Amino acid sequence: MPRKTQRIATLAWYNFLPTYYSVSFSKSILFHIIARNIRTNCTNAVKRVQKVIPSLQKKLFNYIDEHLTLYLNELEQLNISEQLQTHAKERQDRILEYLQKQGIRTQLLGSDPPLIYAEPNTGGSKTLLLYSHLNFESRDAKDPVYAVPVCACLAAIDAYQHVVGTLPVTVKCLICAGKEETGNPHLTDVIEQHRNLLQADGCLLISNLVTEDVDGSRPVLLLGTRGFLSVEMEARTSDLDLDSRDGTIVPNAAWRLTWALGCIKDAREEILIEGFYDTIAPLEDEEIALLHNLPDRSGMLAQQRGMEQLLMGLHGFQLNYTRLLVPTCTITSIHSGSTAENPPAMIPGKARAFLDFYLVPDQDPWDIFSKLQRHLQEYDFQDIQVRMLNGSRPARTPTNAPFVEAVRRATAAAYGSVPFILPMGSESNSIETFRRILDLPVVSTTTGFSELDEDTRKRAFTASIKQLATIFEEM
């Protein structure tokens, strides 16, 4: 077992933070979470040996290149028109019709809208589950980007069968043609109800979207997702808004809410809720090494957000660690009084705020919500009403899982470059649902197909086919 990296503050913070920020940052809870004793030789831990026989891989890739025109034509057949973008039933029927014409057994799971289950082949000694959410919110409604995961999978199966023969794996596909949301209860219900049908040795989540955590120069594999908690807080001091001249004799809901918010987080970015950080799981050295391999995106991220530098001047490894592996507490909106351009001088009787928490492994959103309620009571804010709006747990797949290594090797071979591997993503997605219910290793791969020009898209589509065909053999 890899050695657990000890949580001791030995990093030379003054080498990467300006003096002002290094002093304040070193006193905050983030310093104690991020600062660790890291062995420099752990960066070698991600190096592995290729498994697929090179001659077989070459034959597979040559076949895919020679038949790319055919596969692109198939992709065009699943180009969902602009008229179908807002009609989930029509989109679903279009996909079902295409799959059934290929002779693939299909089944609808759940409802409103149902998920499409397809089983292109059976009989393999191992099973690969592919999940794809077809994104219908592209800027170009006529773009065939939506069908990439489905067509790439079928093309990979076709290539493997022609070059090698019978697939060594059973492939199961689960396709979401509707809207996918954080903590999607519909997806959870479907997986729970059909867990026996969906059992597999590994799950690959395929996305066309781009992640901001890397620069797009190499493919990306995502091993985990942050948890999420959305909360509404409300202060109510009277049924009516009152004249501001009574500010010394009547309570103000906006002030009451502001004081309550002030006891949750301080100016050093430390979240003050008792026990908030207590359950955070320690990282393995290999996970730390993955963060060292990521590019420094601080300049680009700051420029995109219209600022000179990011919070506390974070950059490099410390930025990647903080962005992916440190929990957050963010006020997303505050409402009180009139919203008119020239509001009347009134004391608001009601004020509301919405908070988002992004959580890391072993933090439970329901546990954090209970701790928030107790925290407010201990600070005499029993009158503040708190409501949990949404929650999903964090999840991650161990970096040393055999399935992760199989996907990593296949991706490196298909794209011609070693992929960036993120132990956690800055966004939340469906990884947790599959990990928790099916208890299998999950890897999410992002091609960035939706953001590319036409020629680069063709190369990305080709690489996706090669990636899947190689995964079949690697498993």
C-alpha positions in Angstrom: 0.0 0.0 0.0 1.3 3.5 -0.8 2.3 5.5 2.2 -0.3 8.1 3.3 1.1 11.6 2.9 1.4 13.2 6.3 -0.5 16.4 6.9 2.4 18.6 8.1 3.2 22.1 6.9 6.6 21.9 5.3 6.1 23.6 2.0 8.1 26.8 1.4 5.1 29.1 1.0 7.1 32.2 0.7 8.6 30.9 -2.6 5.3 31.1 -4.4 3.1 33.6 -2.5 3.6 37.4 -2.2 4.5 38.4 1.3 1.1 39.9 2.2 -0.8 36.8 1.0 1.8 34.3 2.4 1.3 35.7 6.0 -2.5 35.7 5.9 -2.7 32.4 4.0 -0.3 30.5 6.3 -2.6 31.3 9.3 -5.7 30.0 7.6 -7.2 26.5 7.6 -6.3 26.1 3.9 -2.6 26.2 4.8 -3.0 23.3 7.1 -5.0 21.3 4.6 -2.8 21.9 1.6 0.7 21.9 3.2 2.1 18.4 3.1 5.5 16.6 3.2 5.8 15.5 -0.5 8.6 13.1 -1.7 9.9 14.4 -5.1 10.3 10.8 -6.4 6.6 10.1 -6.2 6.2 11.7 -9.6 7.6 8.5 -11.1 4.6 6.5 -9.7 2.4 7.2 -12.6 4.8 5.5 -15.1 3.5 2.2 -16.4 4.2 -0.4 -19.1 2.0 -0.8 -22.2 0.0 -4.1 -22.3 -1.4 -4.3 -25.8 0.9 -6.0 -28.4 2.2 -3.2 -30.6 1.6 -5.1 -33.9 -2.1 -5.7 -32.9 -2.5 -2.0 -32.0 -1.0 -0.9 -35.3 -3.4 -3.1 -37.2 -6.4 -1.7 -35.2 -5.4 1.9 -35.8 -4.7 1.4 -39.5 -8.1 -0.2 -40.0 -9.8 2.7 -38.2 -7.9 5.3 -40.3 -8.8 3.5 -43.5 -12.5 3.3 -42.6 -12.8 6.8 -41.1 -15.0 8.1 -43.9 -17.5 5.3 -43.2 -17.5 6.2 -39.5 -18.0 9.9 -40.2 -21.0 9.1 -42.4 -22.5 7.1 -39.5 -21.8 10.1 -37.3 -23.7 12.3 -39.7 -26.7 10.0 -39.6 -27.1 10.7 -35.9 -26.8 14.5 -36.4 -29.8 15.7 -34.3 -31.4 18.6 -36.1 -32.1 22.0 -34.6 -35.9 21.2 -34.5 -35.3 18.2 -32.3 -33.2 20.0 -29.7 -36.1 20.9 -27.5 -38.0 17.6 -27.9 -36.6 14.9 -25.7 -39.0 12.3 -27.0 -38.0 12.9 -30.6 -34.3 12.9 -29.8 -34.8 9.6 -27.9 -36.7 8.0 -30.8 -34.0 9.1 -33.3 -31.2 7.5 -31.3 -33.3 4.3 -30.7 -34.1 4.0 -34.4 -30.4 4.3 -35.3 -29.3 1.7 -32.7 -32.0 -0.7 -33.7 -31.0 -0.5 -37.4 -27.6 -1.6 -36.3 -29.2 -4.7 -34.8 -28.5 -3.6 -31.3 -30.7 -4.7 -28.4 -32.2 -1.6 -26.7 -34.3 -0.9 -23.7 -35.8 2.2 -22.1 -35.0 2.6 -18.3 -37.0 4.9 -16.1 -39.1 7.8 -17.4 -39.4 11.6 -17.8 -37.2 11.2 -19.9 -36.1 7.5 -19.9 -32.5 6.6 -20.3 -31.5 4.4 -23.3 -29.8 1.1 -22.5 -28.0 -0.6 -25.4 -26.0 -3.8 -25.4 -24.0 -4.0 -28.7 -22.4 -7.4 -27.8 -22.4 -10.0 -25.1 -20.2 -13.0 -24.0 -17.0 -11.3 -23.0 -15.2 -12.4 -19.8 -15.3 -8.8 -18.5 -17.9 -6.1 -18.8 -17.4 -2.4 -19.7 -20.2 0.1 -19.0 -20.2 3.2 -21.1 -22.3 6.2 -19.9 -22.8 9.3 -22.1 -25.0 12.3 -21.6 -25.7 13.7 -25.1 -25.4 17.5 -24.7 -28.1 19.4 -26.6 -27.0 22.8 -25.5 -24.2 23.3 -28.0 -23.8 26.8 -29.6 -24.3 25.2 -33.0 -27.6 23.4 -33.1 -26.8 21.6 -36.4 -23.5 20.2 -35.1 -23.3 16.3 -35.0 -21.2 16.6 -31.8 -24.0 15.0 -29.8 -23.6 11.6 -31.3 -19.9 11.2 -30.9 -19.8 8.8 -27.9 -22.4 6.5 -29.5 -20.8 6.4 -32.9 -17.3 6.1 -31.5 -18.3 3.1 -29.5 -20.0 1.3 -32.4 -17.0 2.1 -34.7 -14.6 0.7 -32.1 -16.6 -2.5 -31.9 -16.7 -2.8 -35.7 -12.9 -2.2 -36.0 -12.0 -4.7 -33.3 -14.3 -7.4 -34.7 -12.8 -7.0 -38.2 -9.2 -6.9 -37.1 -9.1 -9.3 -34.1 -12.4 -11.1 -33.9 -14.8 -11.6 -31.0 -14.6 -8.8 -28.4 -13.0 -10.0 -25.1 -15.5 -7.7 -23.2 -19.2 -7.3 -23.0 -20.1 -3.7 -23.8 -23.1 -2.0 -22.1 -24.2 1.5 -23.0 -26.4 3.9 -21.0 -27.4 7.1 -22.8 -29.0 10.1 -21.3 -30.8 12.2 -24.0 -32.3 14.7 -21.6 -31.0 17.3 -19.2 -28.4 16.1 -16.7 -28.2 17.9 -13.4 -26.0 17.8 -10.3 -27.3 15.1 -8.0 -29.8 14.0 -10.6 -32.4 11.9 -8.7 -33.7 10.4 -11.9 -30.3 8.9 -12.8 -29.9 7.6 -9.3 -33.3 5.9 -9.4 -32.6 4.3 -12.7 -29.2 2.9 -11.6 -30.7 1.6 -8.3 -33.6 -0.1 -10.0 -31.4 -1.7 -12.6 -28.2 -2.3 -10.7 -28.0 -6.0 -11.7 -28.4 -5.1 -15.4 -25.7 -2.4 -15.2 -23.1 -4.4 -13.2 -19.7 -4.2 -14.9 -15.9 -4.4 -14.2 -15.4 -0.7 -15.0 -17.4 2.3 -16.1 -16.3 4.9 -18.6 -18.1 8.3 -18.6 -17.8 10.0 -22.0 -18.2 13.7 -22.3 -17.7 16.2 -25.2 -17.2 19.1 -22.8 -14.0 20.9 -22.0 -12.6 21.2 -18.5 -10.8 24.4 -17.4 -8.4 22.5 -15.3 -6.0 21.8 -18.1 -4.9 23.6 -21.3 -6.4 21.3 -23.9 -3.1 20.2 -25.3 -3.6 16.6 -24.0 -6.5 14.3 -23.3 -8.0 14.4 -19.8 -9.1 11.5 -17.5 -11.1 12.4 -14.5 -11.1 10.0 -11.5 -13.5 11.8 -9.1 -16.0 14.5 -8.6 -16.5 16.9 -5.8 -19.7 16.7 -3.7 -22.2 19.5 -3.7 -24.5 21.2 -1.1 -26.9 24.0 -1.9 -28.5 25.9 1.0 -31.0 28.7 1.4 -30.8 31.0 4.5 -33.6 33.3 5.4 -34.0 36.0 8.1 -37.5 37.3 8.8 -38.0 40.2 11.3 -41.4 41.5 10.3 -44.2 40.9 7.8 -43.7 44.3 6.2 -40.8 46.5 5.1 -40.7 49.4 7.5 -39.6 53.1 7.2 -35.8 53.5 7.5 -36.4 56.2 10.1 -37.2 53.5 12.6 -33.8 51.9 12.2 -33.0 52.4 15.9 -36.2 50.7 17.2 -37.0 47.8 14.8 -34.8 44.9 13.7 -33.4 44.8 10.2 -33.6 41.4 8.4 -30.7 42.3 6.1 -28.4 43.0 9.0 -29.5 39.9 10.8 -28.7 37.7 7.8 -25.4 39.5 7.3 -24.3 38.8 10.8 -25.3 35.1 10.5 -23.3 34.8 7.2 -20.3 36.4 8.9 -20.0 33.6 11.4 -19.7 30.9 8.7 -16.5 32.1 7.0 -13.8 34.6 7.8 -11.6 36.9 5.7 -8.8 34.3 5.5 -11.1 32.0 3.6 -11.5 29.7 6.6 -14.8 28.0 7.0 -15.7 28.3 10.6 -18.4 25.6 10.9 -17.4 23.3 13.8 -16.1 20.0 12.4 -16.3 21.1 8.7 -12.9 19.8 7.9 -12.7 16.8 10.3 -13.8 14.0 7.9 -11.7 15.0 4.9 -9.9 11.9 3.6 -6.1 11.9 3.2 -4.6 11.7 -0.2 -2.2 9.1 -1.5 1.2 10.2 -2.8 0.3 9.1 -6.3 -2.7 11.6 -6.2 -0.3 14.4 -5.2 2.0 13.5 -8.0 -0.8 13.8 -10.5 -1.4 17.4 -9.4 2.3 18.2 -10.0 1.9 17.1 -13.6 -0.9 19.6 -14.3 -0.1 22.9 -16.1 -0.2 26.2 -14.3 -3.4 27.9 -15.5 -3.4 30.8 -13.1 -2.7 33.5 -15.7 -5.4 32.3 -18.1 -8.0 31.7 -15.3 -7.4 35.2 -13.9 -7.6 36.8 -17.3 -10.8 35.0 -18.1 -12.3 36.3 -14.9 -11.2 39.9 -15.5 -8.7 40.1 -12.6 -5.0 40.6 -12.2 -4.5 37.5 -10.1 -6.5 34.7 -8.4 -7.5 34.7 -4.8 -4.4 34.9 -2.5 -2.1 34.8 -5.6 -2.5 31.1 -6.0 -0.7 29.4 -8.9 1.0 26.2 -10.0 0.6 23.2 -7.8 -1.0 25.1 -5.0 -3.7 26.4 -7.4 -4.4 22.9 -8.7 -4.6 21.5 -5.2 -6.9 24.3 -3.9 -9.1 24.3 -6.9 -9.7 20.5 -7.0 -9.2 19.3 -3.4 -10.1 22.1 -1.0 -13.8 22.4 0.0 -15.6 25.7 -0.7 -18.3 27.8 0.8 -19.7 30.5 -1.5 -22.5 33.0 -1.3 -24.1 33.0 -4.7 -26.8 35.6 -4.1 -28.4 37.8 -1.4 -31.8 39.4 -1.6 -33.6 41.9 0.6 -35.9 44.8 0.2 -36.9 46.3 -3.1 -35.1 45.4 -6.3 -36.1 48.7 -8.1 -33.3 50.9 -9.6 -34.2 53.6 -7.1 -35.5 51.7 -4.1 -37.5 53.4 -1.3 -35.7 54.0 2.0 -37.2 51.0 3.8 -36.0 48.5 6.4 -36.4 45.0 4.9 -38.5 42.6 6.9 -37.2 39.6 5.0 -33.7 38.7 3.6 -32.5 35.6 1.9 -29.1 34.2 0.9 -28.1 31.2 -1.2 -24.9 29.3 -0.5 -23.1 26.6 -2.4 -20.6 24.2 -0.8 -18.3 22.1 -3.0 -17.1 19.1 -0.9 -14.2 16.7 -1.1 -14.0 12.9 -0.4 -15.5 11.8 2.9 -17.4 15.0 3.4 -21.2 14.2 3.4 -23.5 17.0 2.3 -26.2 16.0 4.8 -23.7 15.9 7.6 -22.3 19.3 6.6 -25.9 20.7 6.6 -26.5 19.4 10.1 -23.3 21.0 11.3 -24.3 24.3 9.7 -27.6 24.2 11.6 -25.9 23.5 14.9 -23.3 26.2 14.2 -26.0 28.8 13.7 -27.7 27.8 16.9 -24.5 28.0 18.9 -24.0 31.5 17.6 -27.6 32.5 18.7 -29.0 32.5 15.2 -31.9 30.2 16.0 -34.2 32.5 14.2 -32.4 32.0 10.8 -34.3 29.5 8.7 -32.0 27.1 6.8 -33.2 24.9 4.0 -31.2 22.3 2.1 -31.9 22.6 -1.6 -29.7 20.0 -3.2 -26.9 17.6 -2.3 -24.6 15.1 -3.8 -21.7 13.2 -2.3 -18.1 13.4 -3.5 -16.5 10.3 -5.0 -13.2 9.2 -6.5 -11.7 6.1 -8.0 -8.2 5.1 -6.7 -5.4 5.9 -9.0 -3.9 2.4 -8.7 -7.2 0.7 -9.8 -6.4 -1.7 -12.8 -9.3 -0.2 -14.8 -7.7 3.3 -14.4 -4.4 2.0 -15.7 -6.1 0.3 -18.7 -7.9 3.5 -19.7 -4.7 5.5 -19.2 -2.7 3.2 -21.5 -5.4 3.1 -24.1 -5.8 6.9 -24.1 -2.0 7.5 -24.4 -1.8 5.2 -27.4 -4.9 6.6 -29.1 -4.0 10.3 -28.7 -0.3 9.9 -29.0 0.3 11.8 -25.7 0.1 10.9 -22.0 -3.2 12.1 -20.6 -3.6 14.6 -17.8 -5.2 12.7 -14.9 -7.3 14.7 -12.4 -7.9 12.9 -9.1 -11.0 15.2 -8.7 -12.8 17.5 -11.0 -13.7 21.1 -10.2 -17.3 20.4 -11.3 -19.8 17.8 -10.1 -21.0 15.1 -12.3 -22.4 11.5 -12.3 -19.2 9.7 -11.1 -20.6 9.5 -7.6 -23.8 7.9 -8.6 -22.1 5.0 -10.4 -19.4 4.6 -7.7 -21.8 4.5 -4.8 -24.6 2.3 -6.2 -22.6 -0.1 -8.5 -19.4 -0.1 -6.5 -17.1 -0.1 -9.6 -14.2 2.0 -10.8 -15.3 5.0 -12.8 -13.2 7.1 -15.2 -14.6 10.1 -17.0 -12.9 11.1 -20.3 -13.4 14.5 -21.9 -12.6 14.9 -25.6 -13.3 18.6 -25.9 -15.0 17.7 -29.2 -17.6 20.4 -28.9 -15.0 23.2 -28.8 -12.9 22.2 -31.8 -12.7 23.2 -35.4 -13.8 20.7 -38.1 -10.4 19.2 -38.9 -9.5 18.9 -35.3 -12.8 17.3 -34.5 -12.2 14.6 -37.1 -8.9 13.8 -35.3 -10.6 13.8 -31.9 -13.3 11.5 -33.2 -10.7 9.1 -34.6 -8.8 9.2 -31.3 -12.0 8.4 -29.4 -12.6 5.3 -31.6 -9.0 4.2 -31.1 -9.2 4.8 -27.4 -12.3 2.6 -27.0 -10.9 -0.2 -29.3 -7.7 -0.3 -27.2 -9.7 -0.3 -23.9 -11.4 -3.5 -25.1 -8.1 -5.2 -25.3 -6.5 -3.6 -22.2 -9.3 -4.8 -19.9 
